[in-house]
Amino acid sequence: LEESQWQHIAVASLQLKSGRLVVASPESHLPDCVRFSLPAGSYQVQVAGRGFEAAEREEYLVTLWPGPDRVVSVAKWAGPYAA
């Protein structure tokens, strides 16, 4: 991940007990959302976002890998208006 290309970067834990992951936003229609099957367990998830200025297209990069529980950390913050 090239940090200079992103406005906001956060890392957190995700407990995936069912082995199913649904990628959705608050505006999503759940039946249409992308779904993944993964081994149940503990994961780290990194979310990077950009395009938070007016007239820009928001983009997100979500990276997931196996890992233990951790405290949420913010590597880069875009400010209070970042999604």
VOGU-3710 file (C-alpha; in Angstrom, 3 decimals, decimal comma):
1> leesqwqhia> 0,000/0,000/0,000  1,444/3,357/-1,012  0,261/5,526/1,916  0,774/8,785/0,021  -1,978/7,733/-2,415  -4,643/7,474/0,317  -6,278/10,061/2,607  -7,410/7,726/5,365  -5,974/4,369/6,527  -7,186/2,302/9,472
11> vaslqlksgr> -6,432/-1,229/10,693  -8,643/-3,350/12,959  -9,534/-6,919/13,876  -12,367/-8,912/12,382  -13,734/-12,099/13,917  -15,201/-14,178/11,098  -17,081/-16,902/12,966  -19,322/-18,020/10,096  -16,703/-18,121/7,352  -18,844/-15,710/5,303
21> lvvaspeshl> -17,930/-12,074/4,643  -20,334/-9,555/3,097  -18,963/-6,274/1,724  -21,576/-3,534/2,151  -22,090/0,137/2,886  -24,996/1,753/4,758  -26,649/2,423/1,386  -26,196/-1,144/0,073  -29,042/-3,454/-0,874  -27,852/-6,595/0,960
31> pdcvrfslpa> -29,009/-9,185/-1,606  -26,789/-7,455/-4,201  -23,640/-7,225/-2,048  -20,426/-9,090/-2,792  -19,905/-12,179/-0,623  -16,760/-14,163/0,178  -16,259/-17,562/1,786  -13,180/-17,708/4,022  -11,985/-20,024/6,776  -13,591/-19,019/10,077
41> gsyqvqvagr> -11,176/-17,269/12,394  -9,486/-14,046/13,386  -8,375/-11,574/10,722  -6,750/-8,178/10,423  -8,475/-5,748/8,078  -6,971/-2,575/6,637  -9,242/-0,001/5,007  -7,770/2,812/2,923  -9,946/5,588/1,475  -9,593/8,605/-0,791
51> gfeaaereey> -11,713/11,047/-2,770  -13,395/12,807/0,144  -13,337/16,272/-1,433  -16,332/17,748/-3,286  -16,772/16,426/-6,839  -14,323/13,550/-6,238  -15,236/9,902/-6,515  -14,705/8,047/-3,232  -12,570/4,931/-3,484  -11,709/2,302/-0,905
61> lvtlwpgpdr> -9,156/-0,493/-0,748  -9,888/-3,256/1,769  -7,117/-5,726/2,593  -7,737/-8,778/4,766  -5,254/-11,285/6,228  -5,262/-13,846/9,077  -4,101/-12,410/12,384  -4,841/-12,083/16,108  -7,099/-9,523/17,778  -5,686/-6,020/17,916
71> vvsvakwagp> -6,704/-2,544/18,959  -8,027/-0,363/16,139  -5,299/1,911/14,844  -5,478/4,839/12,455  -2,337/5,223/10,353  -3,629/8,244/8,450  -6,677/10,427/9,119  -8,537/12,475/6,516  -10,461/14,500/9,054  -14,026/14,504/10,355
81> yaa> -15,664/14,263/6,911  -13,977/11,019/5,846  -16,456/8,189/5,463
//
